[in-house]
Structure formats: structure tokens, C-alpha cells
């Protein structure tokens, strides 16, 4: 169980009944379900959080195959939900609502999870909450650390790289993002280029520990431009050209390229974080400054260490939830559903699955009590 941290009284909605939420996540290659309880004071507890990775199914292809992912969700989701219910020590009929990822993601997988959630909500006569997957990441730190609004989020994953101002539930402002490859995608592609295996991010980080990060000087795209966007396509191309120039690569060549690539990425992320923190401090001069890092790339220690420097400069708190809650999981979806349900927000069974769903989309706005 993961209780909320200190400071929760700054943001909770009081007077709400306890809610037991089933969360379902199937947006990519993890089949996940969880039970999260939000108590009357607004504190949250993870009662179960079951995740089945599909690494074995996709390893031979060097990446996620959408059709295989959807088939695996169909095969395993019912079992994962049953396990989550059992580990939580409750009966299925005891849940108060069903929350499921409605997008963005691989549409086949999203449909599997959302359709299952609709069936459960209809059969149990419970509210359905269609959750934006990115909102699940954005609100996780409130579950784990009791973070009050507003705060700054850096989302870095296989599909997303962006800075987001989190003002409230359903109230987000995207400050910058990638114009081509997401950061996790860039890690995976460079790892594949260097024959490091799948998933690429952890493999590349491990190899980089053995290399010299100063041996190769790779480009740092867009840093001369005064905006909070990323671009990793040119960096990836430079890595490929360097590898081709050295071929055949020795083990040390591979380690040095990996280390130099990772060091370059860390510098880019750190530089952009400094800009984002400066903007936040200007907009909210009296608010505590918090930078929340979410997404699978948050596990990369080199990047996390780089972020500590600008946070120290601005007196900001760097918050990285437990890595199991940074990667895709059902608990983050359940908690986002609980936050929305507490504000009187739910969805009809007609809600559609969406392969693309910007976090700042106007349809993300929450209907507040009394409106």
C-alpha cells in the first residue's frame, strides 16, 4: 500500500465519500489493472497494482508490434483484473467506479481496455471514467507525494517528451515538446543501432556506464532557440553516422557512443528544465517550485542527476515517483479516475477510444460540483 505523503491537506476535496476505483491500462505493451482507494479526506492508497509486461512477445521484433500487443491484452486482461481484485481483498461488486485509459495510445490496445471497462461499468451499474493516459502520469505525484497544485511536469517516455504546467485536475498547459522522436523512442532506436537489445533504454544506460561520455561530441538541437521544444532526430542521425564511420564497432566504441549520446541527451534535458523552472518561478513567484518527472525515462539515473542541478539553482523540489509508478500502470489510471470522480466527473458508455489525445485538449476540462 502507498499512502499519500505530507501536504495532502493543501489540495484534497473534503466531504466526499470513500471511493474504491478499479483502474485499467492497455495503451501500449503493458496489461495492467489496479485498485486504489480514495478516503473521505482525499488521501489515496494503492490496494493492488498488477502489471504484465509484453517484452517477451515483442523482443524478437526489436519494438512493439501493435497487433500482437492488442492480442495479448485480450488474452490477459480479464486475468489481470481478477488478480488485482483478489490482491486488494475485495469483491468486484465493491468497487465504486471503473477508470480506463481512453487514449492516447495504440488504438487496438486502448479499445480492449476501454471496452472491458464499459462492460464492467454497465453490468455493475457503476460510473465509467475515461482517462487520458497522460493525465494518469501527470497526477501520479499527488498519489505518491501529496503534491499541491500548481506544479511543473516533465513527461519523458517512449511516446512523449514534454513540459506541462499542471494547474489542476483537467487543467494543463503544454509548454513544449518534441517535434520529432520522443526521448524514449530515441533511446530505443540508438540501442537498436548499437545492437543492445530491447527494451533499449535500460540496455543503453547499462552500456553507457562502461563508456567515455566525452569521446564523441554530438549535436544539441534547438538549444539556441528560446523555446521549450526538443528534437532528437538529428542527434540520432549523428550517432548513426558516427557508428558507420567506425564500423566494425568494438565493445569500447559501442560503450563510448552510448555514453556520449546519453550525456548529450542529459545536457539537453537539463538545459530545457532550467528554462522551464525560470518560467514557472516568474509566473508563480509566491508558490513553491516543484518539478515532477514522469514516464519510463525517469528511471535513467544520468538524466535524473542532471535535473538536480537546475532544481537546486531555483530552490525547486525534484519529485520522481517510484519507478513502478512512472512506467505504465493501472494505479495511475485509477487515481486519475478517483480525482475526477471526486469532482463529479464521469463519462457515458459512448466515450470513444482515441489514438491521439493532447493533454491540454478542451475536452479534458472537468465539470466541477455545482456547474
WOCOR-V149922 format. One record per helix or strand of 3 or more residues. SS is the DSSP state (h for helix, s for strand). FROM is the first residue (numbers start at 1). TO is the last residue. Records with the same first field share a line. If there is no record, write none. Layout:
BEGIN
SS=FROM-TO + FROM-TO
END
This chain:
BEGIN
h=8-10 + 55-61 + 66-88 + 92-94 + 107-124 + 133-145 + 183-193 + 200-208 + 233-246 + 251-283 + 296-299 + 301-313 + 323-326 + 330-342 + 362-364
s=19-25 + 30-38 + 44-53 + 97-103 + 127-132 + 151-156 + 161-168 + 171-178 + 290-294 + 317-320
END
